[in-house]
């Protein structure tokens, strides 16, 4: 099959779809990834066709306005800001997508590509397959990812309603952009005010979920869905770590990893100071990830090693615990490594993953970024390193996740779809 994958967001958002594309290509399919131009190397290094959409998501995230919004962590104000950016990008995505998806047999999309994918599927008459990395199908089993998980006490009906509200929060933030693209580029009528969630394009084929059933068991009221296991993209076989990093790892006890990925800070030096004080209190070595300006510090102590980027699949099994923002991809990598995770959520679905880690008993209670202090971080690190029951649970869960092959499960579903189309 000729498969187009539409993925947008940060590298953590895009990488699972590159992993899927790689697996599908190895199974004999032709795969084209549509994403922002700054992910071209990521895609082509895995042998995928790449179709660039003008724009650089890192520049948007690192803008002064977005730094301030991420620091506050208010999802509604972040959505309002990104809605304006989405409107500016809508025409580009529609124009590029219309050309890139010609003669494709299947569109595969996550939440970031869902709405433009629906419009392209409608315009070009293409089948659409949802592949999500966080729960998006309404269920009575637990609340939507944008809600405090404590509201589960209100019961199953509220849980289901919260998922519908989560969908609306995401949709209304991009509705004007979607209408603009449909009208000016695709020549389509407006999408219904409350979104196209009842569109036959969304329900013809199953929805795929790229997380482990050991992390989120499939709810009994999820029909036509598959919880496949995670979609990991491992480091290239020829990738080699810096010699200085190897020397640091071999020079003492396993360090703690601390990094906030694409989350940025108005004052990365201040954040780094907080982290360093917590490390000093716990007498721990650490590897710090600078990420997208989330941490920055000169004259680091010899017990701390700073990196710009590093494959999680290589590093995480070599550390004692991982401290991060709770993005879906980083959370998956930490759980797979079998070490405790300390989640410092900023916004979006990150509090959901932080709560899930704590409920599974594989990490301490999450610490929202706005509530992060030296004392709280030091206590969480100490707990993650000294609680042997927690460490064993993390090791057991990691072993289960490593035994799964989420990408192979997705390939199997798509090959069934292909047989149905041929028949």
C-alpha positions in Angstrom: 0.0 0.0 0.0 1.0 3.6 -0.4 0.5 5.2 3.0 0.7 8.9 3.9 1.3 9.7 7.6 0.4 13.2 8.8 2.2 14.2 12.0 2.7 17.6 13.6 4.0 18.9 16.9 7.3 18.5 18.7 9.8 15.7 18.1 8.2 13.6 20.8 4.9 14.0 19.0 6.3 13.1 15.5 8.7 10.3 16.5 6.2 7.5 17.1 4.8 8.1 13.6 8.3 7.9 12.1 8.6 4.6 14.0 5.4 3.3 12.5 6.5 4.5 9.0 9.7 2.6 9.4 7.9 -0.6 10.4 5.4 -0.3 7.5 8.3 0.4 5.0 10.1 -2.7 6.3 6.9 -4.7 5.7 6.9 -3.7 2.1 4.7 -0.6 2.0 5.5 2.8 0.5 5.4 5.4 3.3 5.4 9.2 3.0 5.5 11.4 6.1 4.0 14.9 6.0 5.4 17.1 8.8 7.2 20.4 9.5 10.4 20.9 7.6 12.6 20.6 10.7 11.8 16.9 10.9 13.1 16.0 7.4 16.4 14.4 8.7 14.4 12.4 11.3 12.2 10.9 8.6 14.7 10.4 5.8 17.2 8.8 8.2 14.7 6.0 8.5 14.2 5.6 4.8 10.9 7.4 4.6 9.7 9.7 1.9 9.3 13.1 3.4 7.0 15.9 2.4 7.9 19.2 4.1 5.2 21.6 5.4 6.7 25.1 5.7 7.3 26.1 9.4 9.4 25.1 12.4 7.5 24.1 15.5 10.6 24.7 17.7 10.6 28.4 16.7 7.0 28.7 17.8 7.6 26.9 21.1 10.6 29.0 21.9 8.9 32.3 21.2 8.6 34.7 24.2 4.8 34.4 24.2 4.8 30.6 24.3 7.5 30.5 26.9 5.4 32.6 29.2 2.3 30.5 28.5 4.0 27.2 29.0 5.4 28.5 32.3 1.8 29.3 33.5 0.6 25.9 32.2 -3.0 27.1 31.4 -4.2 24.8 28.6 -7.0 27.2 27.5 -4.6 30.2 27.0 -2.1 27.9 25.3 -4.8 26.6 23.0 -6.0 30.2 22.2 -2.4 31.2 21.2 -1.8 28.1 19.1 -5.2 28.6 17.4 -3.9 31.8 15.9 -0.7 30.0 14.8 -2.9 27.2 13.4 -4.9 29.6 11.3 -1.7 31.0 9.8 -0.5 27.4 9.0 -3.8 26.0 7.8 -3.5 27.0 4.2 0.1 25.6 3.9 -1.0 22.3 5.4 -4.0 22.0 3.1 -2.0 22.9 0.0 0.9 20.6 0.7 -1.4 17.8 1.9 -3.6 18.0 -1.2 -0.6 17.4 -3.4 1.3 15.0 -1.2 -1.7 12.6 -0.7 -2.6 12.3 -4.3 -2.5 8.6 -5.4 -2.1 7.4 -1.8 -4.1 4.3 -0.7 -4.4 5.2 3.0 -4.1 8.2 5.4 -2.8 7.5 8.9 -3.1 10.3 11.4 -2.8 11.1 15.1 -4.5 13.9 17.0 -2.0 16.5 15.5 -3.1 15.5 11.9 -6.6 14.5 12.6 -8.6 17.4 11.3 -6.6 18.1 8.1 -6.5 14.4 7.6 -10.3 14.2 7.7 -10.6 17.0 5.2 -8.1 15.4 2.8 -9.8 12.0 3.2 -13.1 13.7 2.3 -11.7 15.6 -0.6 -9.6 12.7 -2.1 -11.9 9.9 -1.2 -9.2 8.1 0.8 -9.6 5.7 3.8 -8.5 7.2 7.1 -6.9 5.3 10.0 -6.5 6.9 13.4 -3.3 6.1 15.3 -3.3 7.9 18.7 -0.7 8.0 21.5 -3.1 9.0 24.2 -6.7 8.0 25.0 -9.1 9.8 22.7 -12.1 7.5 22.5 -14.9 8.3 25.1 -15.1 5.7 27.9 -16.7 5.4 31.4 -13.4 3.8 32.7 -11.5 7.0 33.4 -11.7 10.8 32.7 -10.4 12.5 29.6 -6.7 13.3 29.5 -7.2 17.1 30.1 -9.2 16.5 33.3 -7.9 15.9 36.8 -8.1 12.1 37.2 -9.6 12.7 40.7 -12.9 13.6 39.0 -13.3 9.8 38.4 -15.1 9.7 41.7 -18.0 11.5 39.9 -18.8 8.3 38.1 -18.7 6.7 34.7 -21.1 9.0 33.0 -19.0 12.0 33.9 -15.9 10.2 32.7 -17.5 9.7 29.3 -18.7 13.3 29.1 -15.2 14.6 30.0 -13.8 12.8 26.9 -16.4 14.5 24.7 -15.4 17.9 26.3 -11.7 17.1 25.7 -12.5 16.6 22.1 -14.3 19.9 21.9 -11.5 21.8 23.6 -9.1 20.4 20.9 -11.5 21.0 18.0 -12.7 24.5 18.9 -9.1 25.6 19.1 -8.6 24.8 15.4 -12.1 25.1 14.0 -11.5 28.5 12.4 -8.3 27.2 10.8 -10.1 24.1 9.6 -12.9 26.1 8.0 -10.3 28.4 6.3 -8.5 25.5 4.7 -11.6 23.7 3.6 -13.0 26.8 2.0 -10.0 28.4 0.4 -8.0 25.4 -0.6 -10.1 22.2 -0.6 -13.4 23.6 -1.8 -15.4 21.7 0.9 -18.3 22.8 3.0 -17.7 23.8 6.6 -17.2 21.0 9.2 -20.1 20.8 11.7 -19.8 23.3 14.6 -19.1 20.4 17.1 -16.6 18.7 14.8 -16.7 15.7 12.5 -16.4 13.1 15.2 -19.4 11.2 13.8 -17.9 11.2 10.3 -17.9 7.7 8.6 -14.2 8.3 7.7 -13.4 8.0 11.5 -15.3 4.8 12.1 -14.8 2.7 8.9 -11.5 1.3 10.3 -10.4 0.6 13.9 -8.6 3.2 16.0 -5.1 2.2 17.0 -3.6 3.2 20.4 0.2 3.3 20.7 0.5 2.5 24.4 0.9 -0.7 26.4 -2.1 -2.6 27.7 -0.1 -3.0 30.9 -0.1 0.8 31.3 -3.7 1.5 30.2 -5.8 -1.7 29.7 -8.3 -1.5 26.9 -11.7 -0.3 28.4 -14.6 -2.7 27.9 -16.6 0.0 26.2 -14.0 0.7 23.5 -15.3 -0.9 20.3 -13.3 -1.2 17.0 -10.1 -0.3 18.8 -6.7 -1.9 19.3 -4.3 -1.1 22.2 -1.2 -2.3 20.3 1.7 -1.5 22.5 4.1 1.4 22.2 5.7 2.6 18.9 9.4 3.0 19.7 12.0 4.4 17.4 15.4 3.1 18.6 18.7 4.8 18.0 20.3 3.9 14.7 22.6 0.9 14.9 25.7 3.0 14.0 24.9 5.7 16.6 27.7 6.1 19.1 27.5 8.1 22.4 30.1 10.8 23.0 33.2 9.3 24.7 32.9 11.9 27.5 29.4 10.7 28.3 30.6 7.1 28.5 33.3 8.2 30.8 30.8 10.0 33.0 28.5 7.0 33.2 31.4 4.7 34.1 32.8 7.1 36.6 30.3 6.4 39.4 26.9 5.1 40.4 24.1 5.3 37.8 23.0 9.0 37.6 19.5 10.4 37.5 18.3 11.7 34.1 16.6 15.2 34.2 15.1 16.8 31.1 12.0 18.6 30.0 12.1 17.9 26.2 10.3 20.5 24.2 9.0 22.3 27.2 10.7 25.7 27.5 11.2 28.0 30.5 11.3 31.8 30.8 14.4 31.4 32.9 16.2 28.2 32.1 19.1 29.1 34.4 16.8 29.4 37.3 15.3 26.0 36.6 18.7 24.5 36.3 19.7 26.0 39.7 16.6 24.4 41.3 17.5 21.1 39.8 21.2 21.4 41.0 20.1 22.2 44.5 17.9 19.2 44.7 20.7 17.0 43.4 23.1 18.4 46.0 20.6 17.7 48.7 20.3 14.1 47.6 24.0 13.7 46.8 23.1 12.3 43.3 24.9 12.4 40.0 22.8 13.5 37.0 22.6 13.8 33.3 20.7 16.9 32.3 19.1 17.5 29.0 19.1 21.1 27.8 16.2 20.4 25.4 14.4 23.3 23.8 15.9 25.8 26.3 14.3 24.2 29.3 17.5 23.9 31.2 20.7 26.0 30.9 23.7 26.5 33.1 27.4 27.2 32.9 30.0 25.9 35.2 28.3 22.7 36.2 29.7 20.6 39.0 31.6 17.5 37.9 28.7 15.3 39.2 26.4 16.7 36.4 26.7 16.1 32.6 24.8 18.3 30.2 23.6 17.0 26.8 21.7 18.7 24.0 20.0 15.5 22.9 20.4 11.8 23.4 18.4 8.7 22.3 16.2 7.8 25.3 16.3 4.2 24.2 20.0 4.1 24.8 20.3 6.3 27.9 17.3 5.5 30.1 18.3 1.8 30.8 21.6 3.2 32.1 20.2 5.6 34.7 18.8 5.1 38.2 15.6 7.2 37.5 14.1 9.6 35.0 12.8 13.1 35.8 10.8 14.6 32.9 7.7 16.6 31.8 5.5 13.6 31.2 5.1 13.8 27.4 3.6 10.6 26.0 6.9 9.6 24.2 9.2 10.3 27.1 6.9 8.6 29.6 6.9 5.5 27.3 10.7 5.4 27.1 11.0 5.7 30.9 8.6 2.9 31.6 10.2 0.7 29.0 13.6 1.2 30.6 12.2 -0.3 33.9 13.4 2.5 36.2 11.2 4.8 38.3 9.8 8.0 36.7 9.3 11.4 38.3 6.9 13.5 36.3 6.9 17.3 36.3 3.9 18.0 34.1 3.5 21.4 32.4 0.1 21.1 30.6 -2.0 19.1 28.2 -1.9 15.3 28.6 1.2 15.4 30.8 -0.7 15.4 34.2 -2.6 12.4 33.0 0.6 10.4 32.4 2.0 11.7 35.7 -1.0 10.4 37.5 -0.9 7.1 35.7 2.7 6.5 36.6 1.9 7.1 40.3 -1.2 4.8 40.2 1.0 2.0 38.7 3.4 2.5 41.6 6.4 3.0 39.3 7.1 6.6 40.4 6.2 9.2 43.1 3.3 11.5 42.9 3.7 14.0 40.0 4.8 17.5 40.8 3.1 20.2 38.6 5.8 22.5 37.2 4.2 25.5 38.9 4.6 23.7 42.3 8.1 22.5 41.7 10.5 23.3 44.6 13.9 22.1 45.6 12.4 20.3 48.6 9.7 18.5 46.5 12.1 17.4 43.8 14.7 16.2 46.3 12.1 14.2 48.1 10.8 12.6 44.9 14.4 11.7 43.8 15.1 10.2 47.2 11.8 8.1 47.0 12.5 6.9 43.5 16.0 5.7 44.5 15.3 4.2 47.9 11.8 2.6 47.5 12.7 -0.9 46.5 9.1 -1.9 46.0 8.6 0.9 43.5 11.9 0.0 41.8 10.8 -3.6 41.4 7.4 -2.6 40.0 9.2 -0.4 37.5 11.5 -3.2 36.5 8.6 -5.7 36.1 6.5 -3.2 34.0 9.6 -2.5 31.8 10.0 -6.2 31.1 6.3 -6.5 30.0 6.6 -3.5 27.7 9.8 -4.7 26.2 8.1 -8.0 25.4 5.4 -6.2 23.3 5.7 -5.3 19.6 3.3 -2.4 19.0 4.6 -1.7 15.5 4.2 -5.3 14.3 0.6 -5.2 15.7 -0.1 -2.0 13.7 1.4 -3.6 10.5 -0.9 -6.6 11.0 -4.0 -4.4 11.3 -3.1 -2.5 8.1 -2.4 -5.7 6.2 -5.9 -6.9 7.1 -7.3 -3.6 5.8 -5.3 -4.1 2.6 -6.8 -7.6 2.1 -10.3 -6.2 2.6 -9.7 -3.5 0.0 -8.4 -6.0 -2.6 -11.3 -8.3 -1.9 
